[in-house]
Amino acid sequence: MTAPLEVTESAATAPPEAALAGVSRKAIQGRSLGQIAWMRLKRDKVAMAGGVVVVFLVVVAVFAPLIIKWWGYPYDEFHYDLVDDSTGLPLHGWGGMSWDHWFGVEPINGRDLFSRVVYGAQFSLLIAFLATLVSVVIGVVMGVIAGYFGGWVDTAISRLMDIFLAFPLLLFAIALVGVMPNDAFGLSGNSLRVGVIVFIIGFFGWPYIGRIIRGQVLSLREREFIDAARSLGARRPYILFRELLPNLMAPILVYSTLLIPTNILFEAALSFLGVGIQRPVPSWGDMLQDAAKWYQTDTQYMLPSGLAIFITVFAFNLFGDGLRDALDPRAR
């Protein structure tokens, strides 16, 4: 009897003679769904490029103080010697760009734009991630309950989703943040503003993911493995958290990556309208609002904050699209 061949390939790539002679156990290499999704994601170069940019932005936001200490200046430090006293414009061309000030300086006060863009990433990403977390948690819980239990529970939650979707969120955010006191709930200043903005965006944004999860649960609850769990006497909490929830991870991850850039834009819009992070702490939207006054005489002033928002949102969208394709077994 011929001994089985020792091959290192998987069963799908093993040579025909190995299959005929009998492939040993070492040749069979099973892959989990996560490994398959990672292999598909690695093949998507555009999505991987977006993921690299996202990781880079997160690292920049986390280590902003160290980056500014080594390569920048304090974000609230004035440099009047770098601007023209009569016009208020930077003395050097291209908005005052130089080896010391990579992105140039602000008109009038000469603050370093590189430092302000880097620090602005902290609050933009922090608010976006926390608001997305709140929306996902509430949306997943409500969507699973509505889809699994059905009946009047589904009707009540669906009508609640419709009410939240019809709510004028931007106007409500402007009104609430505008009349917010300086101290509340043990918080003050920008800490309180961050908490309120996260609550507004997250609490009123959950119906979008709630509808997606509800539709997925309506399909999954009729599958054979759910019927098998019921026939074996599994209780509802076990079915919800051990059977349904693991099969919902793919849409949750995909929608989360696509919801983060939306929240970044919403926070930038609030800051642009003057109801976001308080000055002198920098924010991308607030920097754009200041730059709008100078677009005719100092066009470069708009570029750092505008490109920061554009690149961040674009990178998250590219990565989210690639992640969706990688986790979809029907996609080629």
Helices and strands as residue ranges (DSSP letters): H 16-21, G 25-27, H 33-43, H 45-62, H 64-71, G 80-82, H 93-96, H 113-149, H 151-165, H 169-178, E 183-184, E 187-188, H 189-204, H 206-220, H 224-231, H 236-238, I 239-244, G 245-248, H 249-272, H 284-291, G 292-294, G 299-302, H 303-327
